Amino acid sequence: MIRKNIFKLMALALLMPAMMLLTACGNEDEVVNPEKTQNGNTQTESTAQKGYPLQVTVNATRKDTRAHFNESTMKLEFSAGDKLYVYGNHDTVGFFAGTLDMVSEGTFSGTIYTTNPYDGTADALLSGASLVGALLLPNDFGTYKYLSISGSGCSTEVSLNPNRVFTTSKTTALEQFSYEYSFGYSSGFALTPDNAILNFTITGLTPSTEVNVALTGPNDLNISEKVTTNASGTATFAIGIKSSTDLNNLSLTVGGNAIPLASGSKTLEAGKIYNINRSVVFSNATAEDVGKVIGANGRIYTNVSAASAAGTTAVAMIAYVGSAGSVDTGNGVYKGLAIAMSDANGGSACQWYTTYAEATCVSKSDDLATALGFKNGIASTKTLTTDGHTHAAATAARNNNGTAAPSCTSGWFLPSIGQWNLIVKGIVTKKAGSEVAVDLTESLNRTYVAYKNLNPVINDAGGSSLQEDSGEEYWSSSEYNSSYIWNVYFGMGEADTHRKDYSAYVRSVLAF
């Protein structure tokens, strides 16, 4: 016969989900059964009484948690079928534990069992416990075997299995992977989250095919599951991850394709949902793909005609491909830029803003060499089109004539002057057939960066030419100063500036 101090295991389990939570009450012994194991943790069989019953009703509140989101009320709520596992240790009562059912929103009721007889109130017991905690067991928590429970009363066993936190339903993930707990009791339990949820959308896979998903990481994390793609070749799934995990330390493969998650350190925060949209096609793109087009379905084609023959519409031409994180300072994954097939705003010029003296707090420099380092068009466009701002050029770029951006891309934005510089480099290199190491300058007659070397590549892809006449510049999202904006004049191949109330053209851009 083996006696265990399982209360210590129980406390550690809430801090380390890989461990198993066990409870014991009364004078029961536990016999190790070597054939009953899960994740390498030995399970036990109870051979004695359940303990002394005590009826309990407690309240539980949530703090920044997300197990159930009510779309009609737009609130985070408990779900019908939720349970609350309550446990603890009392100096005179000893160990106690029990699983309570939800009887109304935030109210749980049921029976806990104590090691020794107790004739006081449940509230007094919980308030006077030397250590007390509660763990939310979401509705249908055992479906995906992330949280599993067996037995009852003091013989209850709650197992946490982090290698089973996987589902193809993002909605289900909100329920299943809500690892929420509370240490301490004060007229109720205040539950806090411990997990983050990764919501994945992976495009560019073979349509209607079962593919393997594998996520590996530190602490022996190794999740391997099957997902069936939809008719468009998209796989959607969700994975629950221990908070404080560094996303950069995780490796994901889908259908044998390595999927980049982050190029720099990114610590996952408890209670947050991370939407990760990636494309197998884009992750494999190289500089050789410059001049090809991106279809509305997120796939790459030789030109507009090839996309049309495949039953989709070309929405952008790849203009630059570098390394992960090289095209936008706000995102460590994007490695390529693609320009829209035609000008935004219906092909008409528009003002950057209605007044030239309005400061916008986006990147600003009157030195071109400094401005070329600005690669933040995504963030700048967001700034210029939200919080009451209605900057015409940024709004036109974001809308791009109503053309939807393919999934797994950044969405349309107004490029910074540094991103325009990358676009020019990528296209002129494609035209020359070898790398052309040039930067935009304020000098006229830069042959390499003029429309004569850009439009042939764009036209071959099936796109509309960039404007080339005098006075037909293209806006960037980078400020020269509070009154002027950097733009590009492709007629003479130069970087230029104009007042914000000047009219220039917009060509929308995507990052991927």
C-alpha positions in Angstrom: 0.0 0.0 0.0 1.3 3.4 -0.9 0.4 6.7 0.8 0.9 9.9 -1.3 0.8 13.6 -0.4 -1.5 14.3 -3.3 -2.5 17.7 -2.2 1.0 18.9 -3.2 0.5 17.4 -6.6 -2.9 19.1 -6.8 -1.4 22.6 -6.1 1.4 22.0 -8.6 -1.0 20.9 -11.2 -2.6 24.3 -11.5 0.8 25.8 -12.1 2.0 23.0 -14.4 -0.8 21.7 -16.7 1.3 18.7 -17.7 0.8 17.2 -14.3 -2.3 15.4 -13.1 -4.6 16.7 -10.3 -5.6 14.1 -7.7 -7.7 14.5 -4.6 -8.1 12.3 -1.5 -10.4 12.5 1.5 -11.2 10.3 4.4 -8.9 7.5 5.4 -8.6 6.1 2.0 -5.6 4.3 0.6 -4.4 4.5 -3.0 -3.1 1.5 -4.9 -0.8 2.3 -7.9 -2.0 0.6 -11.0 0.9 0.6 -13.4 -1.4 -0.1 -16.3 -3.4 3.1 -15.8 -1.2 5.9 -17.0 -1.7 9.1 -19.0 1.1 11.2 -20.3 3.5 9.2 -18.2 1.8 10.1 -15.0 0.7 7.2 -12.8 -3.0 7.2 -12.0 -4.5 5.6 -8.8 -7.5 3.6 -7.8 -9.4 4.5 -4.7 -10.0 1.7 -2.2 -11.9 3.4 0.6 -14.7 5.8 1.4 -15.4 9.1 -0.3 -15.4 11.1 2.9 -18.0 13.3 4.6 -20.5 15.2 2.4 -21.1 18.9 2.7 -23.6 20.7 0.6 -22.0 23.8 -1.0 -23.2 26.8 -3.1 -20.6 29.3 -4.3 -20.4 32.1 -6.7 -17.7 32.4 -9.4 -16.7 35.4 -11.5 -14.5 35.8 -14.5 -11.6 38.1 -15.1 -10.6 38.6 -18.7 -11.5 35.1 -19.6 -13.0 33.7 -22.7 -14.5 30.3 -22.3 -17.9 31.3 -23.7 -18.7 34.3 -25.8 -22.4 35.2 -26.2 -22.7 36.8 -29.6 -26.1 38.2 -28.9 -25.1 40.0 -25.7 -21.5 40.5 -26.8 -20.4 39.3 -23.3 -18.2 36.6 -21.9 -20.4 34.2 -20.0 -20.5 30.8 -18.4 -22.0 28.1 -20.4 -24.8 25.6 -19.6 -23.1 22.5 -18.4 -20.1 24.2 -16.9 -18.8 22.7 -13.6 -16.6 24.0 -10.9 -14.1 21.7 -9.2 -13.4 23.0 -5.7 -10.7 21.6 -3.5 -8.5 22.6 -0.5 -7.0 21.8 2.9 -8.3 22.8 6.3 -6.3 22.6 9.5 -9.0 20.6 11.3 -11.2 19.2 8.5 -8.2 18.0 6.4 -8.5 17.6 2.6 -11.8 18.4 0.9 -12.9 18.3 -2.7 -15.9 18.1 -5.0 -17.4 18.9 -8.4 -20.2 21.5 -8.4 -22.8 22.0 -11.2 -23.7 25.4 -12.5 -27.3 26.3 -11.5 -27.3 29.8 -12.8 -24.9 32.2 -14.4 -21.9 32.3 -12.1 -23.5 30.2 -9.3 -22.4 26.6 -8.7 -23.9 24.1 -6.3 -23.2 20.6 -5.2 -21.4 18.5 -2.7 -17.8 18.5 -1.5 -16.4 15.8 0.7 -14.2 16.4 3.7 -11.6 14.1 5.3 -13.0 14.6 8.8 -16.5 15.3 10.0 -17.5 19.0 9.9 -20.7 20.7 11.2 -20.0 24.3 10.2 -21.1 26.2 7.1 -19.5 25.7 3.7 -18.6 29.4 3.5 -16.8 29.2 6.9 -14.9 26.1 5.7 -13.8 27.7 2.4 -12.9 31.0 4.1 -10.9 29.3 6.8 -9.0 26.9 4.6 -5.3 27.1 4.7 -5.3 26.6 0.9 -8.4 26.6 -1.3 -8.8 26.7 -5.1 -11.3 26.2 -7.9 -10.9 25.0 -11.5 -13.5 25.6 -14.2 -14.6 22.5 -16.1 -16.1 23.9 -19.2 -19.2 22.3 -20.8 -18.2 19.1 -22.5 -14.7 19.6 -21.2 -13.8 16.0 -21.8 -14.6 15.9 -25.5 -11.1 16.7 -26.6 -9.4 15.1 -23.5 -7.7 18.3 -22.5 -9.4 18.3 -19.1 -10.8 14.9 -18.0 -12.4 13.9 -14.8 -13.2 10.6 -13.3 -14.6 9.3 -10.0 -16.6 11.5 -7.6 -16.3 13.2 -4.3 -12.9 12.8 -2.7 -12.1 10.1 -5.3 -12.3 12.6 -8.0 -9.4 12.8 -10.4 -8.9 15.7 -12.7 -6.3 15.3 -15.4 -4.7 18.0 -17.5 -3.3 16.9 -20.8 -1.7 19.8 -22.8 -1.0 17.6 -25.8 -4.7 17.2 -26.5 -5.5 20.9 -26.9 -6.6 20.7 -30.5 -9.8 21.2 -32.4 -10.9 22.0 -35.9 -13.6 24.2 -34.5 -12.5 27.7 -33.3 -15.8 28.1 -31.5 -15.3 24.9 -29.6 -11.8 26.0 -28.7 -13.3 28.9 -26.7 -15.0 26.3 -24.6 -12.6 23.5 -24.5 -9.4 25.3 -23.9 -10.5 27.7 -21.3 -8.2 26.7 -18.5 -9.4 29.0 -15.7 -8.7 28.7 -12.1 -8.7 30.6 -8.8 -6.5 30.4 -5.7 -8.2 31.7 -2.6 -11.8 32.3 -1.6 -13.6 35.5 -0.6 -17.3 35.2 -0.8 -16.7 33.3 -4.0 -14.0 32.4 -6.5 -12.5 34.9 -9.0 -11.4 32.8 -12.0 -8.4 33.9 -14.0 -7.2 32.3 -17.3 -3.9 30.5 -17.8 -4.0 29.6 -21.5 -3.8 31.4 -24.8 -5.6 30.1 -27.9 -4.0 30.1 -31.3 -6.6 30.3 -34.1 -5.1 29.1 -37.4 -6.2 29.7 -40.9 -3.9 28.0 -43.4 -4.6 28.5 -47.1 -2.9 27.2 -50.3 -3.3 23.5 -49.5 -4.9 20.8 -51.7 -8.7 21.2 -51.6 -10.8 18.6 -49.8 -7.9 16.6 -48.5 -6.9 15.3 -45.1 -3.6 16.8 -44.0 -1.5 16.3 -40.9 -0.9 19.2 -38.5 2.1 19.0 -36.2 3.0 21.6 -33.6 6.2 21.1 -31.5 7.9 23.2 -28.9 9.6 23.3 -25.5 8.7 21.0 -22.6 8.1 18.1 -24.9 5.1 19.8 -26.6 4.2 17.6 -29.5 0.7 17.9 -31.0 -0.1 15.9 -34.1 -3.6 15.8 -35.5 -5.5 15.4 -38.8 -7.5 18.2 -40.5 -9.5 18.1 -43.7 -9.2 21.1 -46.0 -12.3 22.7 -47.5 -13.1 23.0 -51.2 -10.7 26.0 -51.5 -7.8 24.3 -49.9 -8.1 26.0 -46.5 -7.5 24.3 -43.2 -8.8 25.9 -40.0 -8.0 24.7 -36.5 -7.3 25.9 -33.0 -4.8 25.0 -30.3 -4.7 25.9 -26.7 -1.2 26.9 -25.5 0.2 27.5 -22.0 0.6 31.2 -21.4 4.2 32.6 -21.2 5.1 30.3 -24.1 7.2 32.1 -26.7 5.6 31.8 -30.1 9.0 32.0 -31.7 9.9 28.7 -30.0 7.1 26.8 -31.7 7.3 24.9 -35.0 4.3 24.2 -37.1 4.0 22.0 -40.2 0.7 21.6 -42.2 0.6 18.9 -44.9 4.4 18.7 -44.7 4.8 22.4 -45.2 6.7 24.4 -42.6 4.6 27.4 -41.6 6.4 30.5 -40.1 4.8 31.7 -36.9 7.1 34.5 -35.7 10.6 35.7 -36.6 11.1 37.4 -33.2 10.2 36.8 -29.6 6.5 37.0 -28.9 5.3 35.8 -25.5 1.7 34.5 -25.4 -0.5 36.1 -22.8 -3.1 34.3 -20.7 -6.7 34.8 -21.8 -5.9 36.1 -25.3 -6.8 34.7 -28.7 -4.2 34.9 -31.5 -5.5 34.7 -35.0 -2.7 33.4 -37.2 -3.4 33.5 -41.0 -0.7 31.9 -43.2 -0.5 30.6 -46.7 1.6 27.6 -47.7 2.0 29.2 -51.1 3.2 32.5 -49.7 5.6 30.8 -47.2 7.3 29.2 -50.2 7.4 32.3 -52.4 10.8 33.5 -53.6 12.2 36.5 -55.5 11.6 34.4 -58.7 7.9 35.0 -58.2 8.1 38.7 -58.7 5.9 39.6 -61.7 3.5 36.8 -61.0 0.0 37.5 -59.7 -1.9 36.6 -56.5 -5.4 35.2 -57.1 -8.4 36.0 -54.9 -8.1 32.4 -53.7 -4.6 33.2 -52.3 -2.7 31.2 -54.9 0.1 32.4 -57.2 -0.3 32.4 -61.0 1.9 33.4 -63.9 -0.5 36.2 -65.0 -4.1 37.4 -65.1 -5.0 34.9 -67.9 -3.6 32.0 -65.9 -5.6 33.0 -62.8 -8.7 33.3 -64.9 -8.2 29.9 -66.4 -8.0 28.5 -62.9 -11.3 30.0 -62.0 -10.2 32.9 -59.9 -9.4 36.6 -60.3 -5.9 38.2 -60.1 -5.9 40.9 -57.4 -2.3 41.8 -57.0 1.1 41.4 -58.6 4.1 40.3 -56.5 6.6 43.1 -56.5 9.2 42.2 -53.9 10.1 39.0 -51.9 12.8 39.1 -49.2 13.2 37.4 -45.8 10.7 37.1 -43.0 10.1 40.5 -41.3 11.9 42.4 -44.1 8.9 44.3 -45.6 7.1 45.7 -42.6 8.6 46.6 -39.2 5.3 45.8 -37.4 5.2 42.2 -38.4 8.0 39.6 -38.1 6.5 37.2 -40.6 5.7 39.1 -43.8 8.4 38.8 -46.4 6.8 40.0 -49.6 4.9 43.0 -51.1 2.3 42.9 -53.9 0.7 45.9 -55.7 -2.9 46.0 -56.8 -3.6 45.4 -60.5 -4.8 49.0 -61.0 -5.0 52.3 -59.2 -7.3 52.8 -56.2 -10.0 55.5 -55.9 -11.5 54.4 -59.3 -8.2 55.4 -61.0 -8.6 59.1 -60.0 -6.1 61.2 -58.1 -7.1 62.3 -54.6 -5.8 64.4 -51.7 -3.7 62.9 -48.9 -5.8 65.1 -46.6 -8.0 68.1 -46.9 -5.6 70.4 -45.1 -1.9 70.5 -45.3 -1.2 71.5 -41.7 -2.7 68.6 -39.9 -0.2 66.4 -38.0 -1.0 62.7 -37.9 1.7 61.1 -35.7 2.9 58.7 -38.4 6.5 58.4 -39.3 8.0 61.7 -40.2 11.4 62.8 -41.6 12.6 65.4 -44.0 15.7 63.3 -44.7 15.1 60.8 -47.5 17.7 58.3 -46.3 15.9 58.2 -43.0 12.5 58.0 -44.6 13.5 55.0 -46.7 13.9 53.1 -43.4 10.2 53.6 -42.7 8.5 50.2 -43.5 5.3 50.7 -41.6 2.5 51.2 -44.1 0.2 48.8 -42.4 0.3 50.6 -39.1 0.2 54.0 -40.7 -2.8 53.2 -42.8 -4.6 51.9 -39.7 -3.8 55.2 -37.9 -5.0 57.3 -40.9 -8.3 55.5 -41.3 -9.4 54.9 -37.7 -10.2 57.0 -34.6 -12.1 59.6 -36.6 -9.5 60.1 -39.3 -10.7 60.1 -42.9 -7.5 60.6 -44.8 -8.5 60.2 -48.5 -5.4 58.5 -49.8 -5.1 56.0 -47.0 -8.9 55.3 -47.1 -8.7 54.7 -50.9 -5.8 52.3 -50.4 -7.5 50.4 -47.7 -10.7 50.0 -49.8 -8.9 49.3 -53.1 -12.1 49.8 -55.2 -13.9 47.2 -53.2 -11.5 44.4 -54.1 -11.2 41.9 -51.2 -7.7 41.0 -50.1 -6.8 37.3 -50.1 -6.7 35.6 -46.7 -3.2 35.2 -45.2 -2.2 38.7 -46.4 -2.1 41.9 -44.5 -5.0 43.5 -46.2 -4.7 46.6 -48.4 -2.7 49.5 -47.2 -0.9 52.7 -48.4 2.8 51.9 -48.6 5.4 53.9 -46.7 8.2 55.5 -48.8 10.5 52.7 -47.6 8.1 50.0 -48.9 7.7 51.9 -52.2 11.5 51.6 -52.4 11.4 47.8 -52.0 8.7 47.6 -54.6 10.8 49.5 -57.1 13.8 47.4 -56.4 11.9 44.2 -56.8 10.3 45.2 -60.1 13.4 46.7 -61.8 15.4 43.7 -60.8 12.8 41.5 -62.4 13.1 43.6 -65.6 16.9 43.6 -65.6 17.2 39.8 -65.0 19.7 40.4 -62.2 19.8 42.3 -58.9 19.7 46.1 -59.3 20.8 47.7 -56.1 19.2 51.1 -56.3 17.3 53.3 -53.9 14.8 56.1 -54.6 16.5 59.5 -54.6 15.3 63.1 -55.1 17.3 63.2 -58.4 15.5 63.3 -61.7 16.0 60.9 -64.7 16.8 57.8 -62.7 16.4 55.4 -65.6 16.3 52.2 -63.6 13.4 53.3 -61.3 11.3 55.1 -64.0 8.1 53.7 -65.5 10.0 52.3 -68.5 11.4 49.5 -66.4 8.3 49.1 -64.1 5.3 49.1 -66.4 6.5 46.3 -68.8 6.6 43.9 -65.8 3.2 45.1 -64.6 1.7 44.9 -68.1 3.1 41.4 -68.7 1.3 40.3 -65.5 -1.9 41.8 -66.9 -2.0 44.9 -64.6 -2.6 48.5 -65.5 0.4 50.8 -66.0 1.6 53.2 -63.3 1.0 56.9 -64.1 3.9 58.4 -66.0 3.1 61.9 -67.0 4.3 65.1 -65.3 2.4 65.8 -62.1 1.1 62.2 -61.7 2.8 61.1 -58.5 1.8 58.3 -56.1 1.2 58.9 -52.4 3.1 57.1 -49.6 2.0 57.0 -46.0 5.2 58.7 -44.8 5.3 62.4 -43.8 8.1 64.8 -44.8 6.9 67.2 -42.2 3.6 68.3 -40.7 2.5 69.8 -44.1 4.2 67.6 -46.8 4.1 63.9 -47.7 6.7 61.8 -49.5 5.5 60.5 -52.8 7.0 58.8 -55.9 7.1 60.2 -59.4 7.6 57.3 -61.8 7.6 59.5 -64.9 11.2 60.7 -64.0 12.0 58.0 -61.4 12.3 60.1 -58.3 11.1 60.5 -54.7 9.3 63.8 -54.3 7.2 65.7 -51.8 3.8 67.5 -52.0 1.5 69.3 -49.6 -1.2 67.1 -48.1 -4.0 68.9 -49.9 -2.3 68.1 -53.3 -3.9 65.5 -55.5 -1.9 62.4 -56.4 -2.6 58.7 -57.2 -2.9 55.7 -55.0 -1.8 52.1 -55.7 -2.8 49.7 -52.9 -0.3 47.2 -51.6 -0.5 43.9 -49.7 2.1 42.2 -47.5 2.4 38.5 -47.3 
